Structures are given as C-alpha cells and as structure tokens.
Amino acid sequence: MEKLMIRGGRPLRGTVQISGAKNSAVALLPASLLAESEVVLDNLPQLSDVAVYGELLQELGGTVQWDGESMRIDPSSMRSIPMPNGKVKLLRASYYLMGALLGRFGEAVIGMPGGCNFEPRPIDQHIKGFEALGAEVSNDHGSIRIKAAELRGAKIYLDVVSVGATINIMLAASRAKGATIIENAAKEPEIIDVATLLNAMGANIKGAGTETIRIEGVDQLHGCRHSIIPDRIQAGTYMIAAAATRGDVLIDNVIPKHLEAMTAKLQEMGVQVHELDEAIRIVGQPTYEAIDVKALVYPGFATDLQSPMTSLLTQADGVSILSDYVYNNRFKHVPELIRMGAKIRLEGRSAIIEGGPLNAAKVRAADLRAGAALIVAGLTAVEGVTEITGVEYIDRGYDFLVDNLRQLGADVWRERE
Ligand code: EPU
C-alpha cells in the first residue's frame, strides 16, 4: 500500500491535460458488448476501473487489445457467463453488465456491485426498468439473476433521477422489440456519450441529455469507433485545486459547458474563470467570499465535486453552506478535514463551513472524492507534510495525479505505507 505525501502552500501554475471521463468509460466498455463486431474506444483514462472492465470483457469471451489510450474490443464470441463474484465486486459500474448482457443475450447473472460505498446505493430503479422490459429479476445468494424470453419496449418512469438506471435501461432497450420511453431520465453528459456510442453502433436513441429518452429497439448492433468525452469531475477538481492554492492553471481538453455550475460557483466566490473553446483558465485570488452550494443532478453542481469543494470553502472568508441533494450522507471527508484544522459542522445533508487556515495532518481517504478533498486540503495547508492513506480509492478516478500535480509545481510524492 502507498500513501500520498503533500507539502502544501505552493500555488499551482501551468497547464494540465484532462483525461477521458471515468464514468463514461465504465459504461461505454459494457455497451460495446452489445455489438456483433469490433468496437474501438479512444481517449480512455488509464484507471484501475477501466483495466478491470477490460478484464471482465475478456472473462466473458471477448478479445480486448490495448493500444495506448485506445481499446479494441471484439465482442463477437462473447457469451453471458454468470459472474457472481470476483472482479464484478471491485467496481460499482459492473451493474452495467446487467443491461448489456440482457440486451444481447436475454440473460445475466451478476454479483451485487462493489465500488465506493460511502452510503447504501440501491439499484431498485435499474431493476424496475428491466422488469418493465419484460425480464424476470431475482436475487440469487447475493447475485442478481435477470432473464427475458423476449425484451419488449415499455414506458418507464424513474422514481429517482439515476445516472446508472438511465444508462442500464438504454443498454437493454436498444435491443428490445419496439419503443421504450424513459421519463424522468438523468441528463448527465455521460448519458449522451453512451447514446452517441450506441447510435454509432446502429441503435436508435433520441432525447439523451433531456428528461425523456426514446429508444426504438433494433435487431442487431455493429462495431464502430468512438472517442470518450473529457472527465468533467477530474477537470472540476483541478479547477478547485488551482483556486484553493491561489494559482493560475489552464485546464485543457474540457467541454466548458459541462462545468457551468462549477464555473458559476467559483465566480461567485471571486475566483477568476476564463472559458476558452476546449479549456478553462483559473486565476486564483488572495481572498474569497463565502457562498452556498447545493449539489444536485446535472446540470446542477455535481455531487462528485461536493467533497473537494468543501476544502476550497475553508479558504473563503465567513461561513459557507454546502448541501448534497443527491446523496444523504456523503461527508466522509469532513472528519478528516477537521483533523487538518477545518471548522466544519454537519447538519443533516449540509456542511456548515467556517473559513480558516488548514494545517498538514495524517488523514485517510475513505472513498474516491473524499480523497480529492484531502488532496486539495493538503495542497492548501501552509506548513508541514500531509500524509494521505487510502490512495487506492483516489487512483480509481485520477490518472497521472502525481505527475500532473508536480508539473503544476506542487511538492507531492508517493511513499510506501
Ligand atoms: N438511487 C436509488 N435507486 C436506484 C439508483 C439510484 O435510490 O436504483 C439513488 C442513489 O442512492 C443516489 C441517487 O439515486 O442517492 C443518484 O444515484 P445514481 O444512480 O445517479 O448514481 P450512480 O449511477 O450509481 C453515478 C456515478 C457516481 C455519481 C452519481 C451521481 C458512475 C459509475 N458513478 O453513480 O460517481 O456520484 O452517478 O452523479 O457513473 C464517483 O465518480 O465518485 C461517483 C460516485
């Protein structure tokens, strides 16, 4: 096990390149198995979840070849093999194998997913969708068994706006007989990315990115080549880190529209944000104003940026209130930030943050975005060395992290625990 060491207090300066989006990649990889011929995915992030997904596709009988940031997937000889345990437990997004295998083979047996369990994360809306399409779903010793003699299009209203359920239903419905309409669908850019891939494979999906998605099922899907959108959460994290260290950073290879809520909130604090065509420049300022932030479904402020934003708000003058309306209790970073001198009080789904300096400390990342919060805090702490354990969580979402931060002038390194 390794730990991340940060000697903070240096403003970040320079340019950072953003990778392809993790949360798109882990949906596009299983989506590729719906095709009958080769799919090439470009701009993949170099992350453990992506590598594990490649191995899962191989276990299902696919041929997978890495070529730099691209992966060639030949799904022609795949089968729906039961996957109750093993690698499916390593990542949350293994639930997308349910929709993809159901769509192509009419059956799937997948163990309950693993991943960042900062709170119980049900998948009842995914199951409701599969059942509406005509599948029988049962719980078989901790695995979900899904089977359908024939998938039929249906009208599905999601009771909760869910990224995972929206994508999983799209995957299965793309091969169903007739039309499926998903109402109250999630609108995240990753959903549009999946629909773009599926349409390039021959699917007929309209309305992705709005709350009503219409999928006209087709008999067969074919191979294609697709480049993954940039990771808006990785980009947002570097935006926050640049502001928190009072730096000047060009965040390159982003779609600024995907970061509008982040940009608006930084500007409200007094951070200078310059939007370019495919880049955003952050110019930090000596002082910031306290603000209120509400994490909501897209296009609201992303819950995945709520944790690092907590660290930035410790640098504002006065009291900020940060509430998460996507998850009830995603605040595992808060006790660790308090160890670093932060003045934060939790009240229900809100963190009340009083601005003040942070000091270096030994802290533990309990999940991926909690880790991002601790990195921002460590970069900001003026004296001493912050030691962050739980780096394996951080590695799930931020590739080239140490290299990128060093290139921006941070004093960061990894050590054996
Ligand atoms: N929910 C239900 N029932 C369901 C599905 C979701 O009650 O069947 C609830 C969840 O408990 C949560 C809310 O609905 O309170 C939203 O969950 P959603 O299904 O949208 O989340 P997800 O698809 O499991 C993805 C990302 C998360 C990100 C959320 C919200 C992937 C692999 N994960 O999760 O990313 O926080 O959407 O935007 O795409 C991360 O990257 O750190 C991460 C956790």
Boltz pocket constraint, residues with backbone or C-beta under 6 A from the ligand:
constraints:
  - pocket:
      binder: B
      contacts: [[A, 23], [A, 24], [A, 26], [A, 92], [A, 93], [A, 116], [A, 120], [A, 121], [A, 122], [A, 123], [A, 124], [A, 125], [A, 126], [A, 127], [A, 160], [A, 161], [A, 162], [A, 163], [A, 164], [A, 165], [A, 186], [A, 233], [A, 303], [A, 304], [A, 326], [A, 327], [A, 328], [A, 368], [A, 369], [A, 397]]
      max_distance: 6.0
